[in-house]
Amino acid sequence: MGMRTVRLRDVTVDIDEETYERIEAERREGESLSDAYDRLAGEASLLDLAGTITDEEAEEMKEATEASRQAGIESTEKALRKWDEAFE
């Protein structure tokens, strides 16, 4: 497998041809190789998740999150009542 020398920002690096081709394949229109590398190697953006689940799945997740939040509130309120009762 061959190597390729590329410049990423202020650094020149040698990467194997397969890695270079993968980055090239993921480059967006108008995106530099450095920008593509930063996007692919950097932290994921929530925008990268757009379209990965259906509206129905999103609604189910929202409902599950709300139910979990409500259960947490109820559990906290129950614990506080017990605390208050213990010190009355």
C-alpha positions in Angstrom: 0.0 0.0 0.0 1.4 3.4 -1.0 1.9 6.5 1.1 0.8 10.0 0.3 2.3 13.2 1.8 -0.4 15.8 2.5 -0.5 19.2 4.2 -3.1 19.6 6.9 -3.2 23.1 8.2 0.4 23.9 9.3 1.6 20.3 9.3 2.8 18.0 6.6 2.0 14.3 7.2 2.4 11.0 5.5 -0.8 8.9 5.3 -1.5 5.7 3.6 -3.3 5.8 0.3 -6.4 4.1 1.6 -6.8 6.7 4.4 -6.4 9.5 1.9 -9.0 8.0 -0.4 -11.5 7.6 2.5 -11.0 11.3 3.4 -11.4 12.3 -0.2 -14.6 10.2 -0.5 -16.1 12.1 2.5 -15.1 15.6 1.4 -18.0 17.9 0.8 -18.2 20.4 -2.0 -15.9 23.3 -1.4 -14.3 21.6 1.6 -10.5 21.5 1.9 -8.8 18.3 2.8 -7.9 19.8 6.2 -11.5 20.8 6.8 -12.7 17.3 5.9 -10.1 15.8 8.2 -11.2 18.1 11.1 -14.8 17.3 10.6 -14.2 13.5 10.4 -11.7 13.3 13.2 -13.2 16.0 15.4 -16.2 16.0 17.7 -19.5 15.0 16.2 -22.1 17.6 15.7 -25.7 17.0 16.4 -26.4 18.2 12.9 -24.6 15.0 11.7 -27.5 13.0 13.2 -30.1 14.8 11.1 -32.3 12.3 9.2 -30.9 9.2 11.0 -34.2 8.4 12.7 -37.8 8.7 11.7 -40.2 11.3 13.1 -42.0 8.4 14.9 -38.8 7.2 16.5 -38.0 10.8 17.5 -41.4 11.1 19.1 -40.9 7.8 21.0 -37.6 9.1 22.3 -39.1 12.4 23.4 -41.9 10.6 25.2 -39.4 8.2 26.9 -37.2 11.1 27.9 -40.2 13.0 29.4 -41.4 9.8 31.3 -37.9 9.4 32.7 -37.7 13.0 33.7 -41.1 12.8 35.4 -40.1 9.6 37.2 -37.0 11.4 38.5 -39.0 14.3 39.7 -41.4 12.0 41.5 -38.6 10.0 43.0 -36.9 13.2 44.3 -40.2 14.5 45.7 -40.7 11.1 47.5 -37.2 11.3 49.0 -37.7 14.9 50.1 -41.0 13.9 51.8 -39.2 11.1 53.6 -36.5 13.5 54.7 -39.0 16.0 56.0 -40.9 13.3 57.9 -37.6 12.0 59.5 -36.9 15.5 60.9 -40.4 16.5 62.1 
